[in-house]
Amino acid sequence: MSASQTPRTVRVENVLARYYDQAREAARLLSAQAAPGHPGFEPDFELPPMSEDLRRYLAVSDVSVHALDDYQGHSLTLLNMMGNPGTRTTKTFASLLMVARAVHHIRRTGERIAIVTPSSANKATALRDAVQRAVDCGLVTGDELRIAVVVPGAARRKLWSSPLSQDTERRAQNPVITYDGPQRASVKDLAVSFVDKFGAEAENRTGYRIWYSLALGNYKMADALRALVEQDTLGRAPERGRLHAHAVSSAYGLLGHAFGHRHLLGSEGGVPRYLLVQHLDTPDMVLHLRGGDFSRTRVPGFAYDPATGLHRQDADPHFPALTADPGETLETTFYTQTPVTAEEMSALIHQQGGDGIVVSLHECFSRYPQIRALLAAADVTLPADPRLLREWSLVMAFTGVLNAVDRGLIEAGDDIVVHGSGSYHTADFTELEEAAVSPVTDVDELGDVIVKSLNA
């Protein structure tokens, strides 16, 4: 639970153990604030007592904070939350605490729990990693805690092999289910339909409590700790506050950071401001921030340039100047349309300051050598060939920041903190085995797969 420092880097080891009491306080506050969510079982916002096994389980929650080279008069800092080699994303933090809550419930009541969650890929990988760690660290048995994840077929190349998929028995008990719906985000509707239609029956037939875990509070609890890491490594924010940039779909991470700043720090220092970075497929948070709704009529029109083969626009600096395809999907991770968090996030930015920007794959490619060199100083390795990347969140965030600075969307002299939420490439992981994938076409097939896994 220590912090080590070099002139440009501060490493905070085992963040979840270091700030465990504050995580419990966040849990208490979130429990008191909790609005009615999806009906069904959810464990209390309570964590188990600290123990050596629990500390070992949480040990992959390191964070490093890197001072990067300034850009156009702006200080750039990377908040690197990608240290878990089993995920390389910030989803590790919330997943570890969610599974810890499940562990506490199992120990307290003797009930078994099956986590069911939709995901664009990274939440699935992180929750599976946390379940595996809980079993391997002796917190629960594989019979007491299981997980079923539902992901879009388009995310297939982002799914990680792990001991849960490599072992035949654990594979059968913890299925990875793919669904090719009308949209990538249709996996959410499918998972909710399973809980509504089969949840009670599945509990009766298997003896497992079914926990549909996709809820904002489950992520705020962990993401709130980012504010503590920020203050302990960078000091109190200046009166103007720092600008926090993040590639987002629903902005869970930034809402969690704001929650932590307000409730765990007592709003010490200048209030944070936020820069949302999105892609053209789902620019909904930026649209809502700037216009109050999700209307795609406010996406600027692009004109094809036969000389370059690119589409260009100069009407709105919040959108790409150049793109190969105005309708492209840059990163399948970001799949949420009309996110329910938009009202809260937009209100926060209107009150405290910030902005939003949409980036294209062409812009990311153009910035890639510059970003790769910038991150090398922070011991973050991007492959020389960007085609090997399987997670673009980090590159998107930096592309958005650099573009926003160049276009005058960020005020002169602002200190910028980039939240490093995810980056991995083909050398970082082995793709999930084909035998570990269970495709389904409807909710009935999904119910069959999940019930079968819980009886395995």
C-alpha positions in Angstrom: 0.0 0.0 0.0 2.8 2.3 -0.7 3.5 5.1 -3.1 6.8 5.4 -5.0 8.1 8.4 -6.9 10.5 9.4 -9.6 10.8 13.0 -10.8 8.0 12.6 -13.4 6.1 9.5 -12.1 4.3 8.6 -8.9 3.1 5.0 -8.5 0.4 4.2 -6.0 0.3 0.5 -5.2 -2.9 -1.4 -4.4 -5.2 1.6 -4.6 -8.3 -0.3 -3.5 -6.5 -1.5 -0.3 -4.9 1.9 0.3 -8.2 3.7 0.2 -10.4 0.8 1.5 -12.0 2.9 4.2 -12.9 5.6 1.7 -14.4 3.0 -0.6 -16.6 1.9 2.3 -17.6 5.5 2.8 -18.5 5.8 -0.9 -20.5 2.6 -0.6 -22.4 4.0 2.4 -23.2 7.2 0.6 -24.2 5.4 -2.6 -26.4 3.0 -0.7 -28.2 6.0 0.9 -28.6 7.7 -2.5 -29.6 4.6 -4.5 -32.6 5.1 -6.7 -34.7 2.2 -7.6 -32.9 0.4 -10.4 -33.7 -2.7 -12.3 -35.9 -5.0 -10.2 -34.1 -8.1 -8.9 -31.4 -9.1 -6.6 -28.4 -6.9 -5.7 -26.0 -7.4 -2.8 -25.8 -4.6 -0.3 -23.2 -1.9 -0.7 -21.0 -3.6 1.9 -17.4 -4.8 1.7 -15.8 -7.6 3.6 -13.4 -6.9 6.4 -9.8 -6.4 5.2 -7.6 -9.6 5.3 -4.4 -10.8 3.8 -6.3 -12.8 1.2 -8.5 -9.8 0.3 -5.4 -7.6 0.1 -3.8 -10.1 -2.3 -7.0 -10.2 -4.3 -7.0 -6.3 -4.7 -3.3 -6.2 -5.5 -3.8 -5.6 -9.2 -5.3 -2.1 -8.5 -2.1 -0.1 -8.9 -2.3 3.4 -10.5 0.6 5.4 -11.8 0.6 9.2 -12.5 2.9 10.5 -15.1 3.9 14.1 -15.9 4.3 14.2 -19.7 5.8 16.8 -21.9 3.8 20.0 -22.1 1.8 20.7 -25.2 1.2 24.3 -26.5 1.5 25.7 -23.0 -0.6 23.0 -21.3 0.8 20.6 -18.7 -0.2 17.1 -19.5 -0.6 14.3 -16.9 -1.5 10.7 -17.5 -3.6 9.0 -14.8 -2.7 5.4 -15.8 -5.3 2.9 -14.5 -4.3 0.2 -17.0 -1.8 -1.7 -14.8 -3.7 -5.0 -14.4 -2.0 -7.3 -16.9 -5.2 -9.4 -16.9 -7.4 -6.6 -18.4 -5.3 -3.4 -19.2 -8.4 -1.3 -18.5 -9.8 0.7 -15.6 -12.8 -1.7 -15.4 -10.6 -3.7 -13.0 -11.3 -1.3 -10.1 -15.1 -1.5 -10.2 -15.1 -5.2 -11.0 -12.9 -6.0 -8.0 -15.2 -4.1 -5.6 -18.4 -5.6 -7.1 -17.1 -9.1 -6.7 -15.9 -8.2 -3.1 -19.5 -7.2 -2.4 -20.7 -10.5 -3.7 -18.1 -12.3 -1.6 -19.4 -10.5 1.5 -23.0 -11.4 0.7 -22.1 -15.1 0.2 -20.2 -15.2 3.5 -22.9 -13.5 5.4 -25.9 -15.3 4.0 -24.6 -18.6 2.6 -26.4 -17.8 -0.7 -24.7 -18.4 -4.0 -24.5 -15.6 -6.6 -24.3 -15.6 -10.4 -23.3 -12.3 -12.0 -25.0 -11.6 -15.3 -23.9 -8.6 -17.3 -23.9 -7.2 -20.8 -20.7 -5.7 -22.0 -19.1 -4.3 -25.1 -16.1 -6.4 -24.1 -14.0 -4.7 -21.4 -16.4 -5.0 -18.5 -16.8 -8.7 -19.3 -13.1 -9.2 -19.3 -12.6 -7.3 -16.0 -15.5 -9.0 -14.1 -14.3 -12.4 -15.3 -10.8 -11.6 -14.1 -12.2 -10.5 -10.7 -14.3 -13.6 -10.3 -11.2 -15.7 -11.2 -9.1 -13.8 -8.7 -11.6 -14.2 -5.9 -11.6 -18.0 -6.4 -7.8 -18.2 -6.8 -7.3 -16.1 -3.6 -9.6 -18.3 -1.6 -12.3 -15.7 -1.0 -15.0 -17.9 -2.4 -15.3 -21.2 -4.3 -16.1 -21.6 -8.0 -19.4 -23.2 -6.9 -20.4 -20.2 -4.8 -19.7 -17.5 -7.4 -20.2 -17.6 -11.1 -20.5 -15.2 -14.0 -22.2 -15.1 -17.4 -21.4 -12.2 -19.8 -23.3 -11.2 -22.9 -21.2 -9.4 -25.6 -21.8 -8.3 -29.2 -20.4 -10.6 -31.8 -18.5 -7.6 -33.2 -16.4 -7.6 -30.0 -15.1 -11.1 -30.6 -11.5 -10.0 -31.2 -11.4 -8.1 -28.0 -12.3 -11.0 -25.7 -9.5 -12.4 -23.6 -8.6 -16.0 -22.8 -8.1 -16.7 -19.1 -8.2 -19.6 -16.6 -12.0 -19.3 -16.7 -12.0 -20.3 -20.4 -8.9 -22.5 -20.5 -10.2 -25.0 -17.9 -13.1 -27.1 -19.3 -15.1 -27.2 -16.1 -14.7 -23.5 -15.3 -15.6 -22.7 -19.0 -18.9 -24.5 -18.7 -19.7 -22.8 -15.4 -18.8 -19.2 -16.6 -20.0 -18.8 -20.1 -19.1 -16.0 -22.6 -22.2 -15.5 -24.7 -22.3 -13.5 -28.0 -25.3 -11.9 -29.6 -25.5 -10.2 -33.0 -28.5 -8.0 -32.5 -29.7 -5.0 -34.6 -27.1 -2.9 -32.7 -24.1 -3.7 -30.6 -25.9 -2.3 -27.5 -28.7 -4.7 -28.0 -26.9 -7.0 -25.6 -28.2 -4.8 -22.8 -31.8 -5.3 -23.9 -31.2 -9.1 -24.2 -29.6 -9.4 -20.7 -32.4 -7.4 -19.1 -35.0 -9.6 -21.0 -33.3 -12.6 -19.5 -33.6 -11.2 -15.9 -37.2 -10.2 -16.5 -38.4 -13.4 -18.1 -36.2 -16.1 -16.5 -34.5 -14.5 -13.5 -36.8 -15.9 -10.8 -37.1 -19.2 -12.5 -33.4 -19.5 -12.9 -32.9 -18.8 -9.2 -35.5 -21.5 -8.3 -34.0 -24.1 -10.6 -30.3 -23.4 -9.8 -30.1 -22.0 -6.3 -28.1 -19.0 -7.5 -29.2 -15.4 -6.9 -29.0 -13.6 -10.2 -27.3 -10.3 -10.1 -27.7 -8.0 -13.1 -24.7 -5.8 -12.3 -24.8 -3.0 -14.9 -25.7 0.1 -12.8 -23.9 3.4 -12.4 -23.5 3.1 -8.6 -21.5 -0.1 -8.9 -18.9 1.9 -10.9 -19.1 5.2 -9.0 -18.0 3.4 -5.9 -14.6 2.6 -7.4 -14.2 5.5 -9.7 -14.6 7.9 -6.8 -11.1 6.9 -5.6 -9.6 8.5 -8.7 -10.1 11.9 -6.9 -8.1 10.7 -3.9 -5.2 9.4 -6.1 -5.2 12.7 -8.0 -4.9 14.8 -4.8 -2.4 12.6 -3.1 -0.1 12.6 -6.2 -0.7 16.0 -7.8 -1.7 18.0 -4.7 -4.7 20.2 -4.3 -6.1 21.4 -7.6 -5.4 25.1 -8.5 -8.3 27.5 -8.0 -9.4 27.0 -11.7 -9.3 23.3 -11.2 -7.8 20.7 -13.6 -9.4 19.6 -16.9 -10.0 15.9 -16.9 -10.1 14.2 -20.3 -11.6 10.8 -20.9 -12.8 8.7 -23.9 -16.4 7.9 -22.9 -19.5 6.0 -23.8 -21.6 6.9 -20.8 -19.0 8.7 -18.7 -19.2 6.4 -15.7 -15.6 7.1 -14.8 -15.9 10.9 -14.8 -19.1 10.9 -12.9 -17.3 8.7 -10.3 -14.4 11.1 -10.2 -16.8 14.0 -9.6 -18.6 12.0 -6.9 -15.3 11.4 -5.1 -14.2 15.0 -5.4 -17.5 16.2 -3.9 -18.0 13.6 -1.2 -14.6 12.1 -0.3 -12.5 15.2 -0.6 -15.1 17.7 0.6 -14.6 19.6 -2.6 -11.1 20.7 -1.6 -9.2 22.7 -4.2 -10.6 24.0 -7.5 -13.5 22.0 -8.9 -12.7 19.6 -11.7 -13.7 20.3 -15.3 -14.3 17.6 -17.9 -13.5 17.0 -21.6 -15.6 14.2 -23.1 -14.0 12.4 -26.1 -16.2 10.2 -28.4 -16.3 8.7 -31.8 -18.7 9.3 -34.8 -20.7 6.1 -34.2 -21.9 7.2 -30.8 -21.3 10.9 -30.2 -24.4 11.1 -28.0 -22.8 12.6 -24.9 -21.2 15.4 -26.9 -24.5 16.1 -28.8 -26.4 16.3 -25.5 -23.8 18.5 -23.9 -23.9 21.0 -26.7 -27.5 20.9 -27.7 -29.5 19.3 -24.8 -30.6 16.3 -26.8 -29.3 13.4 -28.9 -30.5 14.7 -32.3 -28.1 13.6 -35.1 -29.2 16.5 -37.2 -26.5 18.5 -35.3 -23.7 16.3 -36.6 -22.1 18.5 -39.3 -22.3 17.4 -42.9 -19.1 16.1 -44.4 -18.1 16.7 -48.0 -16.1 14.1 -49.9 -12.8 15.4 -51.3 -11.8 13.3 -54.3 -8.2 14.6 -54.1 -7.6 12.9 -50.8 -10.3 10.3 -50.6 -11.4 11.8 -47.3 -14.6 13.5 -46.0 -14.0 16.9 -44.5 -16.0 19.6 -42.6 -15.0 22.9 -40.9 -18.4 23.9 -39.6 -18.0 22.6 -36.1 -14.6 22.2 -34.3 -16.1 19.7 -31.9 -16.3 17.1 -34.7 -13.6 15.6 -36.9 -12.2 17.8 -39.6 -11.3 14.7 -41.6 -12.6 11.2 -41.7 -12.5 8.3 -44.1 -16.1 7.5 -43.2 -18.6 9.8 -41.6 -20.4 6.8 -40.1 -17.4 4.9 -38.9 -17.1 2.8 -35.7 -13.7 3.7 -34.4 -13.9 1.6 -31.2 -16.5 -1.0 -30.6 -16.2 -0.5 -26.8 -18.2 2.7 -27.2 -21.7 1.4 -28.1 -24.2 3.2 -25.9 -26.8 5.4 -27.7 -28.9 8.0 -25.7 -27.0 7.2 -22.4 -29.1 7.7 -19.3 -26.1 9.5 -17.7 -26.2 12.4 -20.2 -28.3 14.7 -18.1 -26.1 14.3 -15.1 -22.8 14.7 -17.0 -24.1 17.7 -19.1 -25.3 19.5 -16.0 -21.9 18.9 -14.3 -20.0 20.4 -17.2 -22.3 23.3 -17.6 -21.9 24.0 -13.9 -18.1 23.4 -13.5 -16.7 23.8 -17.0 -15.4 21.6 -19.8 -16.4 20.6 -23.3 -16.7 17.6 -25.6 -15.0 16.6 -28.8 -15.5 13.8 -31.4 -12.5 12.2 -33.1 -12.1 10.0 -36.2 -9.9 7.0 -36.9 -8.0 9.1 -39.5 -7.3 11.7 -36.9 -6.1 9.0 -34.5 -3.8 7.6 -37.2 -2.4 11.0 -37.9 -1.7 11.7 -34.3 -0.5 8.1 -33.5 3.3 8.6 -33.8 3.1 11.8 -31.7 1.0 10.0 -29.0 3.2 7.0 -29.1 6.3 9.1 -28.4 4.5 11.0 -25.7 3.4 7.9 -23.9 6.8 6.1 -24.2 8.1 8.4 -21.4 5.3 7.0 -19.2 6.3 3.4 -19.9 3.1 2.9 -21.9 3.9 0.9 -25.0 1.9 1.4 -28.1 2.8 -0.9 -31.0 4.6 0.6 -34.0 1.8 -0.6 -36.2 -1.5 0.9 -35.0 -3.4 -1.9 -36.8 -2.3 -4.2 -33.9 -4.3 -2.2 -31.3 -7.4 -3.9 -30.0 -8.4 -1.1 -27.6 -8.3 2.5 -28.8 -9.6 4.4 -25.7 -6.2 5.9 -24.7 -5.3 7.0 -28.2 -8.8 8.5 -28.6 -8.4 10.5 -25.4 -5.1 11.9 -26.4 -6.2 12.7 -29.9 -9.2 14.5 -28.5 -7.0 16.5 -26.1 -4.5 17.5 -28.8 -7.2 18.4 -31.3 -9.1 20.4 -28.7 -6.0 22.4 -27.8 -5.2 23.1 -31.5 -8.8 24.3 -32.1 -8.9 26.6 -29.1 -11.5 24.5 -27.3 -9.4 24.4 -24.1 -8.5 27.7 -22.3 -4.9 28.8 -22.3 -2.8 27.4 -19.5 -5.2 24.7 -18.4 -3.6 21.8 -16.6 -4.9 18.6 -18.3 -5.2 15.2 -16.8 -5.9 12.4 -19.3 -7.6 9.4 -17.7 -5.9 6.3 -19.1 -8.8 4.0 -19.2 -7.8 1.3 -21.6 -5.1 0.3 -24.1 -4.1 -3.1 -25.3 -2.8 -4.7 -28.4 -2.4 -8.2 -29.8 0.8 -9.0 -27.9 -0.9 -8.2 -24.6 -3.4 -11.0 -24.6 -4.5 -14.3 -26.2 -7.9 -14.2 -27.8 -10.7 -16.2 -26.2 -10.8 -19.8 -27.4 -13.5 -20.5 -30.0 -14.8 -23.4 -27.8 -15.5 -20.9 -25.0 -18.0 -18.8 -27.1 -21.7 -19.5 -26.9 -23.6 -17.7 -29.6 -27.3 -17.0 -29.1 -30.0 -15.5 -31.2 -32.8 -14.7 -28.7 -33.6 -14.6 -25.0 -34.8 -18.2 -24.8 -31.4 -19.4 -26.0 -29.7 -17.1 -23.6 -31.8 -18.5 -20.7 -30.9 -22.1 -21.7 -27.2 -21.3 -21.8 -27.2 -19.5 -18.4 -29.3 -22.1 -16.6 -27.1 -24.9 -18.0 -24.0 -23.2 -16.8 -25.4 -22.8 -13.3 -26.2 -26.5 -13.1 -22.8 -27.5 -14.5 
